[in-house]
Amino acid sequence: MPTYACNAAVGRLTPAQKAEIARSITAIHHEETGAPRYLVQVVFYDLAPNSHYVASLLAPADQIWVRGDIRAGRTDEQKSRMLQRIMRGVGTACGAGGYCLGLSV
């Protein structure tokens, strides 16, 4: 089952933004892989202040990090398209103008 974990500081994302991100990621995964929408799960984790570091430095409080765990066999081209589309979708949903740091599949 494809699982996408979205991490953001407590209060960074509203319930409406989370719903939009979940819709976007589900649609992208379905369109790019052909997997049924009902298999895609998106889980949100609210990070406590001072609990997210990158390269030993405290991550910016407005950063959103998405990790996708998908099955093997997807081409590099598929994964690249998915990453770009998810990055734009999350950025749009959270008001970051298409900018999203920290995305991996």
CORQUI-V402445 format. One record per backbone hydrogen bond with DSSP energy under -0.5 kcal/mol. NH is the residue of the N-H (numbers start at 1). CO is the residue of the C=O. Records with the same first field share a line. If there is no record, write none. Layout:
NH->CO + CO
This chain:
3->69
4->41
5->3 + 67
6->4 + 43
7->5 + 65
8->45
9->61 + 63
10->47
12->9
18->14
19->15
20->16
21->17
22->18
23->19
24->20
25->21
26->22
27->23
28->24
29->25
30->26
31->27
32->28
33->29
34->30
35->29
39->36
40->37
41->2
43->4
45->6
47->8 + 45
51->48
54->57
57->54
59->52
63->60
65->7
66->102
67->5
68->104
69->3 + 67
70->68
74->71
79->75
80->76
81->77
82->78
83->79
84->80
85->81
86->82
87->83
88->84
89->85
90->86
91->87
92->88
93->89
94->90
95->92
96->91
97->91
99->96
100->98
104->66
